[in-house]
Amino acid sequence: MKNKTSISRRVFLARLTALGSLALACPSSLLAELRASNVNKQQPDWTRQHPWLTLAAVQEILFPAGDDIPGAGDINAINY
């Protein structure tokens, strides 16, 4: 007997396309929301002292922010 649980190639490609476009749209909106929420956050006092300012600047160079990519400042890398 033939198993009827498989889907056609057309249905598979349609679902794959929908999933791909959802994956492309979702991170952009979440990243914009993350950046907006980080604007008002207060950093601990130790992050404004000499060696930590240098480390934060180096992290920004090593992990730059892109349109859809969070950078060091977006993920508060200095706290880690």
N, C-alpha and C positions, 0 to 999 in steps of 0.2 A: 504494500500500500504506500501511496505517496503521502509524505508528511505535509500538512497544510500550515505549518507554523512559520514557514519561510516567507519573506517579503520579496516583492519584485525589485529588480534593479532600479527602476524608475522611482519607486517609493523610497528606497534606500538613499538614492542621490538627493531626493527632495529633502529628506530629513537631515542628511549630512549638511546640505547647504543652509538649512534653517539653523542648525546647531552652530555652524561656523560663523554665520552673521550675528548670532546672539553672543558668541564668545568674543567677537570683535567689538561689539557695542557695549557690552557690560563693563569691561575694565576701564574704558574711557570715562564713563559716568562715575564709577566708584573712585577712580583716581582724582577726578575733579572734586568730588565730595571730600576726599581725604585731604587734599591740599587746602580746601576752604576751611576745614575744621582745624588744621594745623596753624592757621594764621593767628588765631586767638589763644593758643596754648602758651603757657608760661614755662620756660625752661628752668631747671634748677640753677642756683647761683654758681655752682662750680663750673658750669659750661661756659661762663663768661670770663674765666680766668685764663692766664697765659698759655699753658700747654694745651688746654682743651680747645681754645680757639684755633690753634694751629692744626690740631687733629681734625677738627670739623672742616677746615678749609681743604685739607688733604682728602678727606672723605668725599667732599663735593666734587673734587677733580676725578677721583677714582670711580665714583658712582654718580655720574651726572643724571639729571632728570631729563626725560624725553617727553614727547606728547602723550604716549601711552605707557611710559615706564616711570615708576617712582624712583626718585633719587635719594641720596643720603639724608637730605633734609626732610623729605616726605615721610621716611620711615623712622625718623629720629635716631639715626645710626650712632650718634654721639653717646646716647644712653646705653648702648650695648657695649 
